[in-house]
Amino acid sequence: MKLSEDLQSRGFVYQYSSETLDEITERKRTVYLGIDPTADSIHAGNLAVYMLLRRLKAAGNEIILVIGGGTGMIGDPKPDVERPLTPPEVVAERAAKLALQASRILGSEVRILNNYDWLSRLDLIGFLRDIGKHFTINNLMKKDAIAKRLASEEGITYTEFAYPLLQGYDFWHLFREYGCDLQVSGSDQWGNITAGIELIRRKEGKIAYGLTIPLITDASGKKFGKSEGNAVWLDPEKTSPYTFYQFWLNQDDEHVEEFLKIFTDLSLEEIAATLVEQSANPGARIAQKRLAREVTTLVHGAATVEHVERVSAILFGDSPVGDNVDTAMLISAAPHTSVAVGTSILDSLILSGLASSKREAREFLDGGAVALNGTKTEDRPLADSDFVNGIAILKRGRRNVCVLILDA
């Protein structure tokens, strides 16, 4: 299968600047993605375009990732409100973290640059003479975010208005210094990409290209991202590996094929086979499990996936707590409460919030709905032997669970 066909089959193609996609993909290119440090971590929405880079890299293209240490101090115009200016030291700290994450996703051989290194050396007069004269106010006003801000009561500052000039300069700089002739991004960056393409045409008389992917949306139709309040972060301090895994595991059937194609390196044949298994036994959620395992392995590693799946089996299956379980992950993955040896199961149900009263707790116990460490239990005092590594699992039914932490 040709690269263009593979990218289209996987849903990576939204817009491209050439007459045909083959014109872009039929030869090896130097490709760049720019990402501004508006946060200190990649999120699931960003990850989609990183997966596009992985496919382009596997096809033999050279990859450049540009962290916007310079443009991040200006801010890409938003359509509804001006971005707050971020202190330079915060931008630098975020940029360093993003570079480290990117190298894990894309590999150490990918060239990672920071546009502060060249944008900070520009002189204003030279920039306006050599770059500004190639941008018309009319074209800038046609850009969606700028047009919406100009029509708003708040308007737009010159700082944000000039952002496309800086991103266009980035593309031209990379074209001259590294032979970079293809920029990729999400579809919301199309205007900024074409600004760079036009600048290269005007200054160099050469053709450069742009390719965007569709914005990835969740089940409710909202795009993945910070502004929508639904960001799922790759940084384990911001989104735990367990929560990250559960996010992919809980995708609905409508989106799972799309996400397998975009967010995993599985071949289209492997994905098709997985979906056949899924259709034969939908309740087993084979496709969702494959998706969760593949993406979490890519981001957090195979060992972490083993811990996550073991924790899931303990909380929502019948697996017992073992000595090799990640207790910190188990505690962070579910509600928890501290109890002492000798506390009754009945009182533990109330302390944990699994029952609202002693009467309700007795009903659950009498009905056989309560299990301790995967085994149905009657009311009795908790013993020291009930705890492994200082924890025990109390469940009411299959989905209501609490981690009991031994109070020393």
C-alpha positions in Angstrom: 0.0 0.0 0.0 1.3 3.5 -0.9 2.0 5.9 2.0 -0.8 8.2 0.7 -3.3 5.3 0.8 -2.2 4.3 4.3 -2.5 7.8 5.7 -6.0 8.2 4.1 -7.2 4.8 5.3 -6.1 5.6 8.8 -7.9 9.0 8.9 -4.8 11.1 9.0 -5.7 13.4 6.1 -7.8 16.5 6.3 -6.2 19.1 4.1 -3.1 19.2 1.9 -1.6 22.0 -0.2 -0.8 20.0 -3.4 -3.2 18.8 -6.1 -2.8 15.2 -5.0 -1.5 13.7 -1.8 0.9 11.5 -3.8 2.8 14.7 -4.8 3.7 15.1 -1.1 4.2 11.5 -0.1 5.9 10.0 -3.2 9.3 11.2 -2.2 11.2 11.4 1.0 10.9 14.8 2.7 12.0 16.6 5.8 8.8 17.1 7.9 8.2 19.5 10.7 5.6 19.8 13.4 5.5 22.9 15.7 4.0 22.8 19.1 3.7 25.8 21.5 4.3 25.1 25.2 0.9 26.2 26.4 1.1 23.3 28.9 4.0 21.2 30.2 2.7 18.0 28.7 1.3 16.5 25.5 -2.3 15.4 25.7 -4.4 12.9 23.7 -5.4 15.4 21.1 -1.7 16.3 20.4 -0.8 12.6 20.3 -2.7 12.1 17.0 -0.3 14.3 15.0 2.7 12.6 16.8 1.3 9.3 15.5 1.3 10.8 12.0 4.9 11.7 12.5 5.7 8.1 13.5 4.2 6.9 10.2 6.0 9.4 8.2 9.3 8.6 10.0 8.7 4.8 9.4 8.3 5.6 5.7 11.8 7.1 5.7 11.1 10.8 6.1 13.2 13.0 8.4 11.3 14.5 11.3 11.8 17.8 13.0 9.8 18.8 16.0 9.9 22.5 16.9 9.0 23.5 20.4 7.7 27.0 20.4 9.8 28.6 23.1 9.6 31.8 21.1 6.1 31.7 19.7 4.9 30.4 23.0 5.7 33.8 24.5 3.3 35.4 22.0 0.5 32.9 21.7 -1.5 31.7 18.7 -4.7 33.8 18.5 -7.8 32.1 20.0 -11.1 32.9 18.3 -12.8 34.0 21.5 -10.3 35.5 24.0 -6.7 36.7 24.2 -4.2 34.3 25.6 -2.5 35.4 28.8 1.2 36.1 28.3 3.2 33.4 30.0 6.4 34.3 31.8 9.6 33.3 29.8 10.9 31.0 32.6 7.6 29.1 32.6 7.7 28.8 28.8 11.3 27.4 29.0 10.4 24.9 31.7 7.4 23.6 29.7 9.5 23.4 26.5 12.0 21.2 28.2 9.3 18.8 29.4 7.6 18.7 26.0 10.9 17.9 24.3 11.6 15.0 26.7 8.1 13.6 26.1 8.4 13.9 22.4 11.7 12.1 22.2 10.0 9.1 24.0 7.2 9.0 21.5 9.2 9.8 18.3 12.6 8.3 19.2 15.9 9.8 20.0 17.0 10.3 16.4 14.3 12.9 15.7 15.6 16.4 15.6 14.0 18.6 18.3 14.5 22.3 18.1 13.3 25.4 20.0 12.3 28.4 17.9 13.4 30.7 20.6 16.9 30.0 19.4 16.3 31.9 16.1 13.3 34.1 16.9 15.1 35.8 19.8 17.8 37.0 17.5 15.6 38.8 15.1 15.8 42.6 14.9 12.5 44.4 14.5 13.4 46.6 11.5 14.9 43.8 9.5 12.0 41.5 10.3 9.4 44.0 9.2 11.3 44.8 6.0 12.2 41.2 5.0 9.2 39.3 6.3 6.4 41.7 7.0 6.3 43.0 3.5 5.3 39.5 2.3 2.1 39.4 4.4 -1.0 41.5 3.5 -3.4 42.7 6.1 -6.2 41.5 3.9 -5.0 37.9 4.0 -4.3 38.0 7.8 -7.9 39.2 8.4 -9.2 36.2 6.5 -7.8 33.8 9.1 -10.6 32.3 11.1 -9.4 33.1 14.7 -8.3 36.7 13.7 -11.6 37.4 11.8 -13.6 36.3 14.8 -11.6 38.4 17.2 -11.8 41.5 15.0 -15.5 41.1 15.0 -15.7 40.8 18.7 -16.0 43.7 21.2 -12.6 42.9 22.7 -10.8 42.9 19.3 -7.2 41.6 18.9 -3.9 43.0 19.9 -1.1 43.5 17.4 0.9 40.9 19.4 -1.4 38.1 18.5 -2.2 39.6 15.0 1.5 39.2 14.2 1.7 35.5 15.3 1.3 34.1 11.7 4.3 36.0 10.6 6.4 34.3 13.3 5.2 30.8 12.4 5.7 31.6 8.7 9.2 32.6 9.5 9.8 29.3 11.3 8.9 27.3 8.2 11.1 29.5 6.0 14.0 29.2 8.5 13.7 25.4 8.6 13.4 25.3 4.8 16.7 27.2 4.5 18.6 25.5 7.3 17.4 21.9 7.1 15.7 21.5 3.7 12.4 21.1 5.5 9.6 21.3 2.9 6.5 19.8 4.6 4.7 21.0 7.7 2.1 18.9 9.4 -0.4 19.9 12.1 -4.0 19.8 13.3 -6.6 21.3 10.9 -6.9 24.4 13.1 -3.4 25.4 12.1 -4.0 25.5 8.3 -3.9 29.3 8.1 -0.5 29.4 9.8 0.9 26.6 7.6 -0.2 28.3 4.4 1.5 31.5 5.6 4.8 29.7 5.7 4.2 28.1 2.3 3.5 31.4 0.8 6.6 33.0 2.5 8.8 30.3 1.1 7.3 30.8 -2.4 7.8 34.5 -2.3 11.4 34.6 -0.8 12.8 31.4 -2.4 10.7 30.8 -5.5 10.3 27.2 -4.2 7.3 24.9 -3.4 6.7 23.7 0.2 3.8 21.7 1.4 1.3 21.4 4.2 -0.7 18.5 5.5 -3.3 18.6 8.4 -5.1 15.9 10.2 -8.8 16.2 11.4 -9.3 17.4 14.9 -10.0 14.4 17.2 -13.2 14.5 19.1 -14.6 12.6 22.0 -17.9 10.8 22.2 -19.8 14.1 22.8 -18.2 15.7 19.8 -15.8 17.9 21.7 -12.2 18.1 20.6 -9.6 16.6 22.9 -7.8 19.4 24.6 -7.2 21.8 27.4 -9.8 24.4 26.4 -12.6 21.8 26.5 -11.7 20.6 29.9 -11.4 17.0 28.8 -7.6 16.7 28.3 -6.0 13.3 29.0 -2.4 14.0 29.6 0.6 11.8 28.8 2.4 13.1 32.0 1.7 10.5 34.7 1.7 13.3 37.3 -1.3 14.9 35.5 -3.2 11.8 34.4 -2.2 8.6 36.1 -1.4 5.6 33.9 -4.4 3.8 35.3 -6.7 6.7 34.3 -5.0 7.0 31.0 -5.6 3.3 30.3 -9.2 3.5 31.4 -9.8 6.4 29.1 -9.0 4.3 26.1 -10.7 1.2 27.5 -13.9 3.1 27.9 -14.2 4.3 24.3 -17.5 3.4 22.6 -17.8 1.0 19.7 -18.4 3.9 17.4 -15.0 5.4 17.9 -12.8 2.4 18.6 -11.9 1.6 15.0 -11.0 5.2 14.3 -8.8 5.3 17.3 -7.1 2.0 16.6 -6.1 3.4 13.2 -4.9 6.7 14.5 -3.4 6.0 17.9 -1.7 2.7 17.4 1.0 1.3 15.1 -1.0 -1.9 14.4 -1.3 -2.7 10.8 -4.7 -2.3 9.1 -4.9 -6.1 8.8 -4.4 -6.5 12.5 -7.0 -3.9 13.2 -9.5 -5.6 10.9 -8.9 -8.9 12.6 -9.4 -7.3 16.0 -12.7 -5.8 14.9 -13.9 -9.2 13.6 -13.2 -10.7 17.0 -15.1 -7.7 18.5 -18.2 -8.3 16.4 -18.2 -12.0 17.4 -18.2 -11.1 21.1 -19.1 -7.4 21.7 -19.3 -7.8 25.4 -15.7 -8.8 25.7 -14.6 -5.3 24.4 -11.6 -6.9 22.7 -11.0 -3.8 20.5 -11.1 -1.4 23.4 -8.7 -3.6 25.4 -6.3 -3.8 22.5 -6.5 0.0 22.0 -5.9 0.7 25.7 -3.0 -1.7 25.8 -1.3 -0.4 22.7 -1.6 3.3 23.5 -0.6 2.9 27.2 2.4 0.7 26.2 3.6 3.4 23.8 3.3 6.2 26.3 4.1 4.5 29.6 5.8 1.2 28.7 4.9 -2.5 28.9 5.7 -2.9 32.6 3.3 -0.1 33.5 0.6 -1.7 31.4 1.0 -5.0 33.3 0.5 -3.1 36.6 -2.5 -1.3 35.2 -4.2 -4.5 34.0 -3.4 -6.3 37.2 -5.0 -3.4 39.2 -8.1 -3.5 36.9 -8.4 -7.2 37.4 -8.3 -6.7 41.2 -10.8 -3.8 41.3 -13.3 -5.1 38.8 -12.5 -8.8 38.4 -11.8 -11.6 40.8 -8.0 -11.4 41.0 -6.6 -11.3 44.6 -4.2 -8.7 45.8 -0.7 -10.0 45.4 2.7 -9.0 46.6 3.7 -7.8 43.2 0.8 -5.3 42.8 1.5 -1.6 42.5 -0.1 -0.5 45.7 0.3 3.2 45.0 -1.5 2.7 41.6 -4.2 0.7 43.3 -4.9 3.4 45.9 -4.9 6.1 43.3 -7.3 4.2 41.0 -10.2 3.8 43.4 -11.8 5.4 46.5 -9.9 4.4 49.6 -10.2 4.7 53.4 -8.1 3.8 56.4 -9.3 1.1 58.8 -7.9 -0.7 61.8 -7.6 -4.4 62.5 -10.8 -5.4 64.4 -13.1 -3.0 62.4 -16.1 -5.0 61.3 -17.0 -5.5 57.7 -20.3 -3.8 58.4 -18.6 -0.7 59.7 -16.1 -0.8 56.9 -18.9 -0.6 54.4 -20.1 2.6 56.0 -16.6 4.1 56.4 -15.9 3.4 52.7 -19.2 4.9 51.5 -20.3 1.6 50.1 -23.3 1.7 52.4 -25.1 4.7 53.8 -26.3 3.1 57.1 -25.9 0.0 59.2 -29.3 -1.2 58.0 -28.3 -0.9 54.4 -24.9 -2.6 55.1 -26.7 -5.5 56.7 -28.9 -5.9 53.7 -25.9 -6.0 51.4 -24.2 -8.6 53.6 -27.3 -10.7 53.9 -27.8 -10.6 50.2 -24.3 -11.9 49.4 -23.4 -8.6 47.6 -20.2 -8.0 49.6 -16.8 -9.4 48.9 -13.4 -8.9 50.6 -10.4 -9.5 48.4 -12.5 -11.2 45.8 -14.3 -13.6 48.1 -17.9 -13.1 49.3 -18.0 -12.4 53.0 -20.3 -12.1 56.0 -19.9 -9.6 58.7 -16.8 -10.2 60.9 -13.8 -8.2 62.3 -11.0 -7.4 59.9 -7.9 -9.4 60.6 -4.3 -8.5 60.0 -4.1 -11.4 57.5 -6.8 -9.7 55.3 -4.2 -7.1 54.2 -1.5 -7.6 51.7 1.1 -4.8 51.6 -1.2 -2.9 53.9 -4.3 -3.0 51.7 -7.5 -5.0 51.2 -10.2 -4.7 48.6 -13.8 -4.3 49.7 -16.5 -4.6 47.0 -20.3 -4.2 46.8 -21.4 -5.8 43.6 -18.9 -5.8 40.7 -18.5 -2.0 40.2 -18.6 -0.5 43.7 -15.2 -0.8 45.3 -13.0 0.7 47.9 -9.4 0.1 48.9 -9.0 -0.4 52.6 -5.7 0.9 53.9 -4.5 -0.7 57.1 -4.2 2.0 59.8 -1.0 1.5 61.6 
